[in-house]
Amino acid sequence: MVSKMLKRLIGIATAVATISTMAVTAFADEPYDTYSYDNWDDPIPSQAGYMVERTWMGHDLGLDKLSDPDSKFFISKSESPNLNAAADMYIEDSTRTIWVADTGNNRILCFNEDFVLKGCYKTIDGAEKSNFAAPRGLFVEVDKNGDTILYVADTENSRAVKLKVTGALTCELQQDFLKPTSQAYSAEAFSPSKVIVDKEGNVYLVATTVNTGALRYDKNGEFKGYFGANRVQQTAEVIARKVWRIFASEEQLQAMATTVPTEFHNFDMDEDGFIYTVTESVNADTDAVKKLNPAGYNIWNNAKGNEYHFGDIARDYDEGVAKKTKLTDIVVGDNDVFNVLDYESGRVFQYDKNADLLFIFGTKSQPSEQEGSFTSPNAVETLGTKVYVLDGLKNDITVFDETVFGKYVHEASVLNVEGKYTEAKPIWEEVMKRDGGYTMAHIALGKACLNAGEYKQAMKYFKTAYDQENYDKAYEYYRDEFLREHFEVIVIGLVVFFILVAVYSHLKKKKIIWSITECLAFVLYKISGAFKSLMRR
């Protein structure tokens, strides 16, 4: 145990010593601290994978056109030229359009990828309640006819709606999704806040106060049940309550509060139909992030237990205070790389398809005037190499773009996920030139060496990364290879050894040679005699 701890301390000291000089120069111009985690779950400085490209405010977005009578986007002279408590954002990849739920202004906004205003939607043609009321969730798709279909969680109208966009300011109702009449729905209120749609047209809603999973509707608006409920967080209080139930009377059981799971807060869907969910409860560990298959099973919940960690997982390396995590949004981008937004810290945590951490960027501060920092980060989206964060209090959108370092990591990571370790090796070496402490690079290079049969070198990489499991695997291969290559020498050596032992035993029995003890005694006797002769002189 002492040896293991000593190795860990030496490793951390070495990493800090080698990285600290680089951190002073490479990180000096960044608006936030960049770090990652090693295999001990200790935070270490890291090169930035993303940098702020630009922050877009209301006046940058052309929202003043909404109150300009000469503009084709004119709604009224009193229309706000700014965002107000915007709660959600969605980017439709095929048209490269950016949609914003401008919640406080009761409207949906549409921009092209350069944030040029394309549309504003406040009313719905053909709907009983024609005006939006605090819309908090968005999903957009382009159908086979090329029409833009807009799904909105119209929260304070207690509904979700499917709309066809018919113009820059107009949209018409296609379908509404209302409070279920089924006995399976027991909540009194119905306040949908987020919405997504699968390829079959099934609609999934997150509704506040509903902790039994997402509400699932078919394309005709019929309620079909729940999907992907969280498990109960196993806190000390929950465990104690379970034990007490064993001994409690019937009256005590009826009076006892029921333990329920935490509702998840947001979700997204990848190209294969897997739904990713996040739970906003502070420091929630159980089901904080899930990847659900079409049957609603979390594929990251395996027999070994929860081996996946999301958000900050250790104490802050420079502040010395415990980190808090409140995951509020998730988006799946190209190559199934997904970004998780932490409302509490204002940071974006980016992971590859295998849920291995790639980058951490952004921060939260009060007041927040610096680019890359937030006060109320509500939504995260991606388009190509860029990551977008919507702040509902600053009422702006910050755009991050990948750095050269980020580009190398992404290219190498994709190859790694596909098992192409050899092809990824030169790219990981480029990563190492820029950040010698990047843990994933050491592990990836170790796997490349392992795949190439360079077991001793693989052991060195895994040792540096403190990857015990892969180190043991490389050691087993190295040991087997050593035995194969030196088999004849080992066998001959063993035969010679046993022959010498047999001969020695035979000669000793015949009193032809002395035992080892007798030999030592004779040598000591001769040394002692020589010493005595010397003293006499």
N, C-alpha and C positions, 0 to 999 in steps of 0.2 A: 504493500500500500504506500509506504514511504517513497519507494523507488518510483512508483507510478506518478505520485504527486510531484516529485522532484522533476521528472521528465516533463510534466505538464508545465511547471513553472519556468523551466529552462526554455521550453518551446515558445511560451508566451513572451518571455523576455527577448528571445531572439527575433520573433516576429515584430515586436514593437521597435526594436533597435533597427531592423532593416527597413521598416516601413516609415518610421517617423520622419526621416529626411525627405522622402518622397512626398509625404503628406503635407509638409510645409510648403513645398513648391507647387505640386500638382493640384492641391485642393484649395489653395489660397483664394482663388477667384470664384469659387463656388458659393452660391447664396445659402447653402445648407451643408451640414456635415454628411458625408457619405461613408457608409460602413457596411459590413457584412458580418456573417457569423462563421466561426470555424467549427470543426467537428466536436468540440467541447461545448458548443452553444455559447461561446464567448464572443462578444462583438469586437471586431477589429477594423481599423481604417481600410478603406477600399477606394479604388478609382471610381469615378462617376460613370454610370452607364447612360445617364440622361442629363441634359442641361436645359434650362428654360430657353425657349425660342422667343416667346412673346406672351404677354397677358392682354386679353381683350376685354375692354370695359364697354358699357352701354353706348357711349358716344362713338366708339370704334366700330360698333356693330351696325351702325346706320339706323338705329331705332328711332331717331328723330324724324325719319320719313313717315312714321306712323301718324304723326300729328301735323304733317305738311299737306295742305289741301292740293298742292300741285304734284304730289307724288302718287304713283299708282298704288302705293301701299297705305294711302291715307285711310284712317279709321275715324278719328275724331281729334279735335284740337287739344283735348285733355289727355290723350293717350301718352303714357309714360315713355320717356326716351331711355329708360334704364331697366335693367333686370330688377326683380324684387322677389327675394326668397326663393329663387329658382331651385327646384328639388331634384330634377332628373335631366339626363341628357342621353341621346341615342344617335349613333352614326350609322347611316345606311351605306354599306360598302359599295354596292353596284352603281349608285348615283353619286356617291361621295358627298352626301348631304348631311348636315349636322342639325339635329332637332333638339330643342330645349323646352322643357316644361317650366314656363315662367309663372310659377305657382301664385305668387302674391299679386300678379297682374291678371290672373285668370285667362291666360292665353298660351298658345303653342307657337313657337318661333321656328323658322327654317332658314338655314344658311347654306351656301356652298362651302367647299373646303377652305376657301380664302376668307370666310366669314363675311361674304357679301349677302345681304338680306334677300331671301327668295320668297318668303311668305309669312303671314301671321294669321292665326286662326283663333277667334274668340267665340264664334257661334257655329251651331250645327244645323244645317238644313234638314228638315224632316224629323227632328227630335222634339219630344214633348218638352223637355227642358233644353232650350236652345243655347243657353250660355254655359260655358265651362265654369266650374266652381272649385278653385284650388286644385287643379290637376297636378298629380304628384308622380305619375309614372308614364313611360312612353315605350312603344315598340313600333317599328316601321318596316314595311316590306314592299317590294315591287312585285305585283302579280304577273301571271303569264301574258296578260294583255298590255303590260307596260304601265298600268295604273299604280300610283302610290297609295298604299293602304296604311292608314294610321290608326293604331290602337292607343287609347288613352285611359289611364286610371283616373277617372273624374271623381276625386275623393269626396268632396263635400256634397256632391249630387248622389252619392251612394250608388255608383254604377261604374262600369267600364264600357267603353264604346269602341266599335269598329267603324272607321270612317274612310270614305273615298275622297281623296284630295281632288277638287275640281277646278281650282284656280289659286291665285296668289293669296286670296283672302277667304276662299270658300271651300267648304267640305260638306259632304252629305252623309247621313247615317246609313250604315249597312246592317249593323246588328248591335244590340245592347246586351250587357251581361249584368243581371240584377241580383239582388239578395236571394239566395236559395230558399225555396219553400220546403225543402226536404227536412225531415226530423233530424237528419244527421248534422244539420247546421243549427247549433244551439245559441250562438252569440246573438245578442239583441241588436247590436249595431252592425252595419255593413259599410266598411270604409276601405275600399281597395286602394292600395298605395303604389303597387308595382305590377307590371304586366309583361308577359312574354308569350310567344306563339310558336308551336312546333310546325314541322313541315306538313302535318296532316290537318292543320287548321285548329287543333285543340288549343284553348286559351288557358293560361295559368295566371292566377292572381294571388298576390300577397295582400292580405287584409289585416289591419291592426286589430289586436285582441284575439286573433285566431292563431292558436298554437298547435294545431293538428296538421300543419303542413299547408301547402298552397292549394287554393281552390281550383279545381279543374273543370272546364266547360268544353263541350264539343262546339263545332263551328256554328251550330244553330242556336247557341246560347243556353243549352240544357246543362244543368249542374250534374257532374259525374262523380263527385267525391273529392277526396283529399290526396295530396301527393307529397311524399318525402318529409314527414314530420321529424323533428329533432328528437333525440333521446333526452332523458332527464339528466341534468348535470349532477354527478355524484359527489356532492359536497359532504362535509362532515355532518351538517344538519340533516341532510337527506338520509344518510346512513343511520344516524341515531334514530330518526323517525321510523325507519324500517324495523330496527331492532325493537323499538317501543311497541309497534303494532303487534308483535308476537305476544306480548303480555297484556295489552290493553283490553278493557271490557268493550262490549258492544256500544255502550253509550259514549265511551271515550273515543272509539273509532269514528263514530258519527260526528263528534265535535272536532275531531282532528282535521287540520287543513290538508287538502289533497296536494300531493307533489305533482307538478305538471312540467312539461318541457318548455324551453324557451322558444318563442317564435323566431323564425329567421326573417331577416329584414329585407334582403334583396337577392336577385338571382340573374343569371345569364345562361344562354344556351350555345353550345358549340355546333360545328357543322355536322357532327354525327348524332346530334339529338341528346347529348348528355347535358343535364342541367346542373350548373354550379350555384351553390347557395352560400350566403354569409349570414352570420348571426351577430347582431349589434350589441348584445349584452356585454358589459364591461368585463374583460378578463375571462370570458367564456372559453373553456377548453373543449368541452364535448361538442362535436359537430360545429365548430366555429366556421369551418369551410368544408363543404361536401361536394362530391361529384356523383350525381345520381344518374343511374341508367334508366331506360324507359320504364322499368318496373318499379322505380322509386328506391332502389337499393344503393347505398353509398359504397362505391367500389374502393374508397379509401378506408373503409372499416374492415380490416382483415383479422384473421385469427390471432395474430401476434399482438393485437391491441393497437391503440392510436399512436403510430410512429410519425405522424405528420404534425408539423408545427407551423402556424401562420401568424403573421404580425411579429411584434417584438417578443423575444423569448428569453431575454436576460435583463440584468440591470444595466442602465445606461453607462457606457464605458467612460464618459467624461463628466457626467453630472453626479454619479454615485447614488442615484435615486431609482426606485422601482419604476419600470415602465408600465403603462396601462394600455390596453388594446380594446378598441371598440370598432369592429369591422362593419363598414356601412355600405359598401358597394363592391361589385366584382365585374370584370369584363374579360372575355376570352378573345384573344387576338389571333394573328397568324401563327401557324404551327402549334396551336393550342397553348401558346404562352399566355398566361393569365395574370391580371393585375388586381390586387386587393387593396382597397382604400381604407385606411384607418382614420376614423373621424377624430379619435382622441389625440393622436400624435400628428395628424396631418400628413402622414407619410404614405407613399405608394409602395407596396411590396410586390415584386414581380417574380413569378415562378415559371419554370418550364413545364412541359407536359407531365413529367414525373413528380411534380410538386417540389422540386429542388430550387432553393432560393437563387435568383440571379442578381437582382439589384434592389436597393432601397433608396428612395429619393423623395424630396419634399419635406416640409416641416410645418408645424403649427406655432403661431405666436400671437400675442395680444399686446398692443395692436399689431396688425400685420401689414406692413408697407413694402416689405422687400419681396421681389419676385421669387416665386418658388415656395412661398410660405402662405398659410391659409388660416382662416378663423373658423369657417364652417364648411369644410369640404363635404359635399353631398353626393357627387357622382364622378365616376371615372369612365373614360371611353378611349378607344384606340382607332387609329386609321394609318395603315402602313407602319412606318417606323415611329410614328408620333403617339404620345399619350396626352389626353386632355383631362383636366380636373376642373369641375364646376364648383365655385364657392358661393354658397347661398347667402352669406352675410356681406362679403365684399362685393358680391354681385358681379363677378367676372369669371372668365375662363382662361386658365393657364395652359399653354401648350408646351410640352416637353418633346425634344427630339433626341434620338440616340447619338451618343458620341462615337468616335472611332473605336474606343475601347468597347463600348456597348455593341457595336457592329461585329467585332471579332467574337465576343462572347456569344452573341445570338447565333452566328454562323456555326461555331463549334458546338454549341449546345444542341442545335437541331441534328447535327451529324451524330452526336453522342446518343441522343434519344433513339435514333434509328440503328444504333449499334455499330456505326461506322467509325470506330475508334482510330483506326490507322489514318483514314482521310482527315479526321479532326486534329490529329497530332500537331501538324505544323501551325494550325491556327491557334491551338492552345499555347504553343510556344511563343506566339506573338502576344497572346494575353499575358504570359508570364513576364515578358520583357517590360510590359507596362505596369504590372502589379504582381510582384513576386509572392505576395501573401494571399492571392486569390485561391481559396481552398478548393473550389471545384476544378480549377486547372490542374492542381496536383493530383487529384483523384482521377481526372480524365486522362492525364498523361500516364498515370499508373495503369489504367485499364488498357491504354494503347500498347504499353510495354508488355502487359500480361497477354494481350492478344497476339503480340509478335513473338512471344516466347522469351522475352527478356525479363526473366523473373526477378533477378537480383536488383535490376534498376527499378522494376515495379515496386519492390519492397521499399526502396528508398523514397519513392514518391508517396506511397501510402503511409509510411512512417512520418513523413513531414506533415501530412494532412491528419495524422492521428486517426486514420481509418483502419481500425483493428480488424474488422471483418474481411476486408479486401487484402490486408496485410497477411492475415492467416492463410488466405487462399493462395496468395503468391508464394508464401513460404512453403506450403505443401507441394506446389508445383516445382519449386526450386529444389526442395529436398528429394523429390522423386527423380528429377533430372540428374541431380548429383549422383544418386545411387545407380542410375542407369549408365552414366558415363564412366563411373569408376567401379563398376561391378566386379570386373576381373581382378583389379588390384586389391579390392577389399576382400574378395574370396581368397586370393593367394596369401594376403597378409594374415587372415584368420587361420588358414591352414598352417602357415609357418609358425604362428604363435602357439597353436595347440601342440604342434610337434615339439617345439622347444620346451613347453611345459611338461610334456610326457617324458622327454629325455632327461630333463632336470629332475623330475620326480624319481625316475629309475636310478639315476646316478646317486641321488641322495640316499635312497634305500640301500644301495651297495656301499655306502660310506666312502664313495670315491670323491665326492665334493662336500664341502661344508654347506651348512644352511646359511641363509642370509644373516641371521643373528650371529653365527659363529664368525662369519667374514667381518662383520662390523666390530666385533669384540677384538679380533686379531689386529685390525687396523688401528683401533684405539690403543691397544697394548703397545704397538710399535711406535705410535706417536708419543705416548707417555714415556717410553724408554728413551726416545731421542731427546725429549724435553729434559729429563733428569740428567742425561749426559752433558747437555748444554749448561745446566745449572752448576754442575760440579766444576766445570772449567771456569 
